Each structure stands twice: as structure tokens, then as C-alpha cells.
Amino acid sequence: MRLRSLLLVFVLALCAMPALGQEIDESLVAPTPPPRPQAFGGEERPGDSNEEVGPDTTIDGADTGPDRPDFSGITDPQPVTLSARLTDDGPFIPDGLVWRIFDTRTDETGELVLVAKSEEATATLSLPPGEYIMHVAYGRAQASDTMFVEPGPNTHTIVFEVGGLRLSAMISGDVPIPSDLLRFDIFTNGPNGRVTVAENVPPDELIHLNAGIYSITSRFGSINAVVRSELRVEPGQITEATLYQKAAQVALRLVSEEGGEAIADVEWTIKTPQGETIFADIGAFPATVLAEGDYLALAKLGENVYNREFEVTAGSPREVEILTTVY
């Protein structure tokens, strides 16, 4: 695996990326609401306390101490302005944010109630005085904390540690892989085990993530060419990593003579030495991607079955030809 981190000279360069490559997509940008706090019926999580929400999150202008005045008698909505930075003194993030505000009270299902949402970088809302849970997603990075709205203008700026991750892969020997055959999955560890952060990420796409350690799965094709690695995303940096696959593209042909025309309507099966079927298709020119190793190809034409053992080594695409005249 080849890995390099690029320190951002200007944080603004990282801030501007979502407008180019990551549209706000509900299925992709990790819009998940925060877990229900223990004080409101949620399960206790590591690090839960009345004072600490997380090491990567800071809220400017959010005082949640016990001496706060009681404004429960005021129900008129108050102006609230929300913004986000990547560092304490850095520029405001200009685009790509999704804000969600939750009431701390639960509904009849026991879940926190969504009371407001905005997709503006600087969100302008109106909320009655009281305590809320604020959640913001930036690409696939996200952060949440408590927020208290008081009478008069309220301004809250959230600062959370975000880095960038750009992934690519090659076949051992620096052989390029077609981008349409390559996808990445990104995982992290949560309080209840492994959590999927992103799936089917194409190569060279910049992904914004919370700073931390992630498990990466690189898939070349759809069968068994899989490489796994762990990467650390640093705040304010773009981590670029190239993972190396030991696999090759394989094409199959059934012919009546060497180099002859491929026979159509053939039922193809590829098995491992252990007898596991890992590929099946019908046609004259089926193709797939296989990891290095030994395999058995079977070609069924009518009542006849032809077979050939073959080996896959990492490198350029190869063709496996089965002759009917051998049998």
C-alpha cells in the first residue's frame, strides 16, 4: 500500500471540495441523528458525561451549565444562526453542510424529535428558548452537541476535526485498474461494533471524514479480488492511499480449434480447488476478475461439459480458451 498525507496550507482548500464532488445526498452524507443521550432514556456510551460530548467537537457560545436562567415561560421563536469551522481560527465552511436540530424530549416511540433542518452553510433558524441537540454533517463527517437557545439572537459555531481521504488501487507491478471495476468500502468502530461509513466509493473521489482510524476494503471486480487495510485520517489533511491488488481480468472462450471463433450459448462455471462455485454466466465471451490462484473452468454446451484448469497471476488481462476437440 502506498500512502501519503498532504498538509493543507490553506484550510479553505479542503472546505471548498464538497461543492465540486459531493452533492448533498440523503443516502450518502451520513445524516444520522445522534444517539439518544442517557439522560433522555438512551444507553450509556463510553465517554458519556454531563460535561464531555467528545474530543473532536467544540461549541462556541453554548453554555450548558447548571446556573442557566429559566426561560420556560417564553415560547416565541428566537433567531438562531449556526455555522461551522474546521479549526478554531479557520474560515467558515462555505458549502456542503446539513444541519439537524432535535428536541431533547422524546416522542411516543422513544426517539428524539427533529424540529428543524437546514442545508445552508450558515443556517438561519427560529426556535423557542430551550435545550436542543444540534447535529451537523459535512460530507461523511458529522458531529453533534447540546445547544441552548436564549431570548434574543443566538449564534453557535461548531468546530470539528475533519480530514479528507482519497483512495485508489493498482495491480501489483503498478498496472492500472479500470475505474469501473474498482470500488471501496469504508468502516469504523462504533460503541456497538463495526459501522459502515461509506460503500461503493469510486476511486479518486475525495471523501470528508471525521479524524480517526478507518478500515478500508478495496474490491476489484465482484468476486474475490479484495484487499483490506487500515488508514488514519488526520484533521486538516488529505490522506491519499493506493492499495495493491493481486488479481487479473479473465476472459473465457469455448472454441472448436485453437484461436477459432467463440461458441455461443455456453453455460460457464468457475470453481476453486475446494469445489466452491464463484462465477457463473451464459454466453460466448464471459469475463470476470479473479484473485491470484488456481481455478477450474467448466463450459457446458448442450449435454457436453468441457473443462480446463488454469492459474491466475497478478498482471495484465488474460484469456482462458477451452478446446472442444481435446475431448
Secondary structure, 3 states (H helix, E strand, C coil): CEEEEEECCCHHHHHCCHHHHCCCCCCCCCCCCCCCCHHHCCCCCCCCCCCCCCCCEEEECCCCCCCCCCCCCCCCCEEEEEEEECCCCCCECCCCEEEEEEEEEECCCCCEEEEEEECCCCEEEEECCEEEEEEEEECCEEEEEEEEECCCCEEEEEEECEEEEEEEEEECCCEECCHHHEEEEEEEEECCEEEEEEEEECCCCEEEEECEEEEEEEEECCCCEEEEEEEEECCCEEEEEEEEECEEEEEEEEECCCCCCCCCCEEEEEECCCCCEEEEEEECCCEEEEECEEEEEEEEECCEEEEEEEEECCCCCEEEEEEHHHC
